[in-house]
Amino acid sequence: MNKPYAFNNEQMNGIVEDTYSQIIQECENLKKSTNCPNEQIVALLSVIASNFATTTDKKED
């Protein structure tokens, strides 16, 4: 089982906040450049999130 993790206050007010802002800005830039709908941004973010999701291998008997 994975141990719970939380960013500390310094991280939340620094790198985490900066990363969040940059992701939002880049998504807005993508929408503006491509005229894509929000749903396309959500789909892209979902694909990106799946790269970081924990996977469990299922073995069939």
TIRO-2110 file (N, C-alpha, C; in Angstrom, 1 decimal):
// TIRO-2110
0.8, -1.2, 0.0, N, 1, A
0.0, 0.0, 0.0, CA, 1, A
0.9, 1.2, 0.0, C, 1, A
0.5, 2.2, -0.8, N, 2, A
1.3, 3.5, -0.9, CA, 2, A
1.1, 4.3, 0.4, C, 2, A
2.2, 4.9, 0.9, N, 3, A
2.1, 5.8, 2.0, CA, 3, A
1.6, 7.2, 1.5, C, 3, A
0.6, 7.8, 2.3, N, 4, A
0.0, 9.1, 1.9, CA, 4, A
1.2, 10.1, 1.7, C, 4, A
1.0, 11.0, 0.8, N, 5, A
2.0, 12.1, 0.6, CA, 5, A
1.2, 13.4, 0.5, C, 5, A
1.8, 14.4, 1.1, N, 6, A
1.3, 15.8, 0.9, CA, 6, A
2.4, 16.8, 0.8, C, 6, A
2.2, 17.7, -0.1, N, 7, A
3.2, 18.8, -0.3, CA, 7, A
3.2, 19.6, 1.0, C, 7, A
4.4, 20.1, 1.4, N, 8, A
4.4, 21.0, 2.5, CA, 8, A
4.0, 22.4, 2.1, C, 8, A
3.9, 23.3, 3.1, N, 9, A
3.4, 24.7, 2.8, CA, 9, A
4.3, 25.4, 1.9, C, 9, A
5.6, 25.3, 2.0, N, 10, A
6.6, 25.9, 1.2, CA, 10, A
6.5, 25.5, -0.3, C, 10, A
6.3, 24.2, -0.5, N, 11, A
6.1, 23.6, -1.8, CA, 11, A
4.8, 24.1, -2.4, C, 11, A
3.7, 24.1, -1.6, N, 12, A
2.4, 24.5, -2.1, CA, 12, A
2.4, 25.9, -2.5, C, 12, A
3.1, 26.8, -1.8, N, 13, A
3.2, 28.2, -2.2, CA, 13, A
4.3, 28.5, -3.2, C, 13, A
5.0, 27.5, -3.6, N, 14, A
6.1, 27.7, -4.5, CA, 14, A
6.0, 26.9, -5.8, C, 14, A
6.7, 25.8, -5.9, N, 15, A
6.7, 25.0, -7.1, CA, 15, A
5.3, 24.4, -7.5, C, 15, A
4.5, 24.0, -6.5, N, 16, A
3.2, 23.5, -6.8, CA, 16, A
2.3, 24.6, -7.4, C, 16, A
2.3, 25.8, -6.8, N, 17, A
1.5, 26.9, -7.3, CA, 17, A
2.0, 27.3, -8.7, C, 17, A
3.3, 27.4, -8.9, N, 18, A
3.9, 27.8, -10.2, CA, 18, A
3.5, 26.7, -11.3, C, 18, A
3.6, 25.5, -10.9, N, 19, A
3.3, 24.4, -11.9, CA, 19, A
1.9, 24.5, -12.3, C, 19, A
1.0, 24.6, -11.4, N, 20, A
-0.5, 24.8, -11.6, CA, 20, A
-0.7, 25.9, -12.6, C, 20, A
-0.1, 27.1, -12.3, N, 21, A
-0.4, 28.3, -13.1, CA, 21, A
0.2, 28.1, -14.5, C, 21, A
1.3, 27.4, -14.6, N, 22, A
1.9, 27.2, -16.0, CA, 22, A
1.0, 26.2, -16.8, C, 22, A
0.5, 25.2, -16.1, N, 23, A
-0.4, 24.2, -16.8, CA, 23, A
-1.6, 24.9, -17.3, C, 23, A
-2.3, 25.7, -16.5, N, 24, A
-3.5, 26.4, -16.8, CA, 24, A
-3.2, 27.4, -18.0, C, 24, A
-2.1, 28.1, -17.9, N, 25, A
-1.7, 29.0, -19.0, CA, 25, A
-1.4, 28.3, -20.3, C, 25, A
-0.7, 27.2, -20.3, N, 26, A
-0.5, 26.4, -21.5, CA, 26, A
-1.8, 25.8, -22.1, C, 26, A
-2.7, 25.4, -21.3, N, 27, A
-4.0, 24.9, -21.8, CA, 27, A
-4.7, 26.1, -22.4, C, 27, A
-4.7, 27.3, -21.8, N, 28, A
-5.4, 28.4, -22.5, CA, 28, A
-4.7, 28.8, -23.8, C, 28, A
-3.4, 28.7, -23.9, N, 29, A
-2.6, 28.9, -25.1, CA, 29, A
-3.0, 27.9, -26.2, C, 29, A
-3.2, 26.7, -25.8, N, 30, A
-3.6, 25.6, -26.7, CA, 30, A
-5.0, 25.9, -27.3, C, 30, A
-5.9, 26.2, -26.4, N, 31, A
-7.3, 26.6, -26.8, CA, 31, A
-7.3, 27.7, -27.8, C, 31, A
-6.5, 28.8, -27.5, N, 32, A
-6.5, 29.9, -28.3, CA, 32, A
-5.8, 29.6, -29.7, C, 32, A
-4.8, 28.8, -29.7, N, 33, A
-4.1, 28.5, -30.9, CA, 33, A
-4.8, 27.5, -31.8, C, 33, A
-5.6, 26.6, -31.2, N, 34, A
-6.3, 25.6, -32.0, CA, 34, A
-7.8, 25.8, -32.1, C, 34, A
-8.3, 26.7, -31.2, N, 35, A
-9.8, 26.9, -31.1, CA, 35, A
-10.5, 25.6, -30.7, C, 35, A
-9.8, 24.7, -29.9, N, 36, A
-10.4, 23.5, -29.5, CA, 36, A
-11.4, 23.8, -28.3, C, 36, A
-12.3, 22.9, -28.1, N, 37, A
-13.2, 23.0, -27.0, CA, 37, A
-12.6, 22.6, -25.7, C, 37, A
-13.2, 23.0, -24.6, N, 38, A
-12.7, 22.5, -23.2, CA, 38, A
-12.6, 21.0, -23.1, C, 38, A
-13.5, 20.3, -23.7, N, 39, A
-13.5, 18.9, -23.6, CA, 39, A
-12.2, 18.3, -24.2, C, 39, A
-11.7, 18.9, -25.2, N, 40, A
-10.4, 18.4, -25.8, CA, 40, A
-9.3, 18.6, -24.8, C, 40, A
-9.3, 19.7, -24.1, N, 41, A
-8.3, 20.0, -23.1, CA, 41, A
-8.4, 19.0, -22.0, C, 41, A
-9.6, 18.7, -21.5, N, 42, A
-9.8, 17.7, -20.5, CA, 42, A
-9.3, 16.3, -21.0, C, 42, A
-9.6, 16.0, -22.2, N, 43, A
-9.1, 14.7, -22.7, CA, 43, A
-7.6, 14.6, -22.7, C, 43, A
-6.9, 15.7, -23.1, N, 44, A
-5.5, 15.8, -23.1, CA, 44, A
-4.9, 15.6, -21.7, C, 44, A
-5.5, 16.4, -20.8, N, 45, A
-5.1, 16.3, -19.4, CA, 45, A
-5.3, 14.9, -18.8, C, 45, A
-6.3, 14.2, -19.2, N, 46, A
-6.6, 12.8, -18.8, CA, 46, A
-5.5, 11.9, -19.3, C, 46, A
-5.1, 12.1, -20.5, N, 47, A
-4.0, 11.2, -21.1, CA, 47, A
-2.7, 11.5, -20.3, C, 47, A
-2.5, 12.8, -20.0, N, 48, A
-1.2, 13.1, -19.3, CA, 48, A
-1.3, 12.5, -17.9, C, 48, A
-2.5, 12.6, -17.2, N, 49, A
-2.6, 12.1, -15.9, CA, 49, A
-2.4, 10.6, -15.9, C, 49, A
-2.8, 9.9, -16.9, N, 50, A
-2.7, 8.5, -17.0, CA, 50, A
-1.2, 8.0, -17.0, C, 50, A
-0.3, 8.9, -17.4, N, 51, A
1.1, 8.6, -17.4, CA, 51, A
1.6, 8.6, -16.0, C, 51, A
0.9, 9.2, -15.0, N, 52, A
1.4, 9.3, -13.7, CA, 52, A
0.5, 8.4, -12.7, C, 52, A
-0.5, 7.7, -13.3, N, 53, A
-1.4, 6.9, -12.4, CA, 53, A
-0.7, 5.6, -12.1, C, 53, A
-0.9, 5.1, -10.9, N, 54, A
-0.4, 3.8, -10.5, CA, 54, A
-1.2, 2.8, -11.1, C, 54, A
-0.5, 1.8, -11.7, N, 55, A
-1.2, 0.7, -12.4, CA, 55, A
-0.9, -0.6, -11.6, C, 55, A
-1.9, -1.5, -11.7, N, 56, A
-1.8, -2.8, -11.1, CA, 56, A
-1.9, -3.8, -12.1, C, 56, A
-1.0, -4.7, -12.2, N, 57, A
-1.0, -5.7, -13.2, CA, 57, A
-2.0, -6.8, -12.7, C, 57, A
-2.9, -7.2, -13.6, N, 58, A
-3.9, -8.2, -13.3, CA, 58, A
-3.5, -9.5, -14.0, C, 58, A
-3.3, -10.6, -13.2, N, 59, A
-2.9, -11.8, -13.8, CA, 59, A
-4.2, -12.7, -13.8, C, 59, A
-4.5, -13.2, -15.0, N, 60, A
-5.6, -14.1, -15.1, CA, 60, A
-5.2, -15.6, -15.0, C, 60, A
-5.9, -16.4, -14.2, N, 61, A
-5.5, -17.8, -14.1, CA, 61, A
-6.2, -18.6, -15.1, C, 61, A
END
